[in-house]
Amino acid sequence: MRRRLAGVGLALATLYVGCGTGISLDPASDRPHTEIGDDGGKIQATDGPDDDGSADVHAHDADGATEMGSRADGRDGDNADAGETPDRAADGSDGLDGGDAGPRDVTDDREGDVSLDTMPEARFDVFNDPTSDEPTRDASDDAGDVGYDASDSSKDVVRDADAPDVLDGCTVTCWPEADYYVDATAPPGGNGSKLQPFQTITAAIQAHQASPGVARKAYVAAGRYDEALGERFPLVLRGLSLEGAGQDRTLIAGAGRFDHFPEGGSIANILTVTILVGERQLSTQLLGLSIQSLSPVPVENYYGVFCDRGNATGEVESPRGQTHLDQVTVGPGYSSNVVVATSTNPSSTGCNMLITRATITSGWRGVVALGCGSATYDDPVMLEMGTDDPSSGNTISWMTDTNDLAVGLQLQDCLIRGSFQYNTFRDSLVGAQLADTGIVSLPHSRVNVSFKHNVFERLSIYGLVANGYTLFADEISDNRFSSITRAVNQTVTEAVALSLDVFDVGKIRRNEFIGNDTAVEAGFYTSPGTPADFGTIDDPGNNVFRCNSAREGSGGDVMISGNLTDPQQTWAGTLRFAGNAWDHAPPTLLAVDPPPNGVDISLLYAPHIDIDRQNATLSTASCPSGRSPGQ
């Protein structure tokens, strides 16, 4: 068949180091992109301290050239030798492909734009400062801003405890309990108390560092916290939590260089970071604030929240050692908004992160989890986004760049816990991807990750890509996939809601696939095992496949492709699709190449595979505008 399976690795598997124009603030502007490769690399640079700051990808080469291991060529993982020109620079592609990439290969050279809905406003009007000459700030305050009270010019050191605070709309006495208090309008020299707060978060960090080993919290009043105020970036939080006055009221803006070579770990490099966070035995929380770069568009090698320590290696029980982002906005301006990583010096430690009720927006990669870093690969990471509470989910949106390497959630090597519930992935190139490179092998066991109650919508290449090595999607249930479709001017092949390796996925239950180019694309890449389960007689799938067809080309509900070169080598057995709802009952099953647009099930190059279609029902779900039931 013509493609592909995404992904045998997708070039997204790297913490992308190439250039790009980022995201335009004009929602009507074109967003050109080229293509996706097929492997899954990772950042793990060990270049010398004179590195120029650009992130290497598993690079141990002397010249700092970017080279990524290729899944398609047998997981070679070879790196560029000194002086070697990376593939990306040599041929205009991303250097990730290892050979047989298919129609989604890096030679595809797509040109197009992602025509998505109106982009969220990147400005924060409430933080306008008329005294600043920074171009990123407005020249005047709105009358209703919660910002800076022009009448309060005295800035007395001692405040009236009963007087209203113009920054947070309440008296000082109603501030939440905290160990330190920070207020951008306070005069310098405060002691961190309610009546004499610190002017900067940096001052609270210095106070906390004077007595380490104890978890503390700083309440940060409404306002803008940046270098002009006196902040020194990155803000390094090791057991110091920050509670802001709200995502739209407390803004931390800026980033600074940090040499992570001494700490080692999965991303050993010179970083440009806004907040560096994590402590192996102390919990740290960011609550009710926004974090952004000074640039309104993503900047290469800029990180919003970079977590490199925690209890993922088993020092203590959670929540000690856990980093929790709650009601936080991260973006715009980052190549990676949130990074879950490790440190290995003087000993291994891995971030354990929980993200709830957050907004991750306007970057190249939303959340990246990347463990390992030591020769023994014993430094894992943990990531949970959303909990069993339906209100706990997060929104990840506007992840796009010019090279089709943008993704909302990217799971890479040495993730030992991954749970994703009630999240919304939208208005991006790719929603979520399992992209480990296979560097970890036995005796390490496969790791189960789950996706439940998530929404994947308005994505132009993939919704969810599940074809890892050690990462196994044991449950994909109660998710909704809709409007996964290539953009009008995008020259990629059809967009795919769920792209999977048959042997890398477990149960798939009660999902809705409505109005996509292709609902499910399945292939056979890893060693044979138990195949994906879309439903059995005793445990029906109850998935809904409705109105999936490409506006151009050939799409459909389920597209299964075996070995194009030698179909007889394709795995033989039964794929279970019992108890699902389709455009037809029973669903049509065709083996013609190319399949007709809107086909229920297409089975190609797999002569010894049976499809269990028992107990199928007819779906009556409404078709989205411009879509119609398939053939």
Steps between C-alpha positions, in 0.01 A plus 500: 500500500602859454615578846636517768370424838609816650687445674714241527651766703407827346765760495318646791687257714768758544504805714525683169807715452438643156397853422153622422299814475273386778140603538359814350284715720285568196243218487457559130866463417637198322683241702717307255655170596694231331476153641542232760772243503478151633715450800510599862808675623555686824707769650784373705792723428842454652689764306753708679425810707586719205185380325312777329180421682322309229363173630656181371296192438656198664815656364840400626683638199783740535371762266156542647333394177147379542449135413212282607456123514281358227221261577450398141852370453500262789523732796858580420510812713833594343620851552677730261877481509703814542467717198210305355218708359165396650240375259275792576757756394609300201172438325250740646324227695539432870763231491288252690411255230674169481381378166155363429292781631213474256284789391553675833873479440721801540531514122136597479581872525157620586409863461178620651339670788305398800173682467379492854265704710585840636810494712470606864625849576866487597491826693408535864334839528489483876877520505540820296756729656503860376839556660674237291649547157500129421342435161305203632291719730219734404564871526201571721299330768139408447277677745379167632840338534589353834852626445661805645318761707611839372381667816716286725834672451626487854551122521522513879698221656229427751155457347166546664379146560141611451561693178403335173789370293465629144680195364280222625170667583502412867667609820844377584347289776311291245817386326539123537730363763859477380856503629593794279307778328598664173347815350633672189383838633675465834814709561835321500632372830193319626535208739245271329223553752144596413559863596850521351501259205793434276487692176626203294470124490880494486512645851269224626725239335804646673322489835401138440854404401628634828324215681470208254343162561152623589211545257368857503249710309508856371180686419556717193259792462361613167748675275776441249824343621786551256859617473393864501359441848819327612428132441796280415423215263470215512306493823634187672238343725620209713214439740371857481143518368345807337133593531387784278184710502371331183610400152387832357646711783842371603746485210858377504668615178857436394764229473866457585786270409581209727790258460352154556821314410606458866162338580518268198181306441288456192552858380854603589546832328496874542133582542296818472226459759238701683451267799730213601314282747506169686638354823551132573340503846294821514178578320483811282184663363433774246143625540295782350748680277625534143847439362624628167805596302557857393449390140140459379614217269694185597876534527732206443633337820280711727326307777214622716502260796796263512475229769812290553463358852241306697404170653459301175805298602324395820654711776172582674126454450297759315402775546845556650739539212219585256469817293139610450388758244142607573302777329813617323537640148831430325567680172542653256864516397651158571637220288391272786250641747539236772785246522508199734864388515776368727830581666773242556765689698586448778236223487203412284170678556196527276212743487156384612248750364125542538324757279139601564269777372786652302521668160803411288499713189678650201823305477671225304462223756257535786611240758803274451590212734854372450678281751831307502832677472731256677677201351280263701172665394378486859380860520130508411238773492127502581221710351131526577275749321151511646358266764176308552332836564341624173585860594871423528579487128730730307485677164794465263466711188673686219803275467625560148816586310634510147640147503203291615686416821250652738313284752290564807633208706813300427592194708855378458750270670485372856153617589385257771156650566274677255131579553302748290138577582247771409746698289425689181751498216398743226608742228841340450685275258507194730314441825704237685772252414680204657846545355756303702807400303548145628827571681362317804471124461470197724519458795296821495133415451243675286325794663125543477359845426133585467284757321149541640228762453714726279393713204708512181365757257604733219838335450654496154733196498430260789279483806676227700803302380558175694797301374763494770757239596481477877202734524176306464159666474315245710172695500353750255144555614218755502690747281352715224682546169347755263609731219840336465553620147774645288485874446377642173845575358678215673652247260538216749303181454179465699508592866449210745315505831670191652817361344625182667726202489269201544726354769549821698139555606267310734128564549323766296150564634212751470686751285331724245665542160276744314581722203873430455700433182595156631387371840750217560818413314666174610822324405733223619844617605617364834537135599169312483302469819139545601336730245295808578147425624217715359232268643401139551170313528532489879637853531362710212703799384212753489718726287323723247641536146297757311547725196877452473620583149755730341398816323770407249665163453397182677398484865264288705427337832771235539801466266714192567824446306731201508838448335493668160822333385407148610137469617559136597729621776220695666376369833217248473206495741173671593454867572208557738245764400182355650218710641569837336278750313570582133359674195388151390406190698692282454783731397629463146838327466699564180847402380545730201786746459429783526190443709192708419470818701290444812549123517406336831796261516789478251734200531806498275814280473377273779365179341483300823312745723134465594288786634242417767208732413230325701215684672555817300234772525405791280617838630244780493733774623474825305764563238695826530452758229671395177518132598276215394476129585763294319459217252 
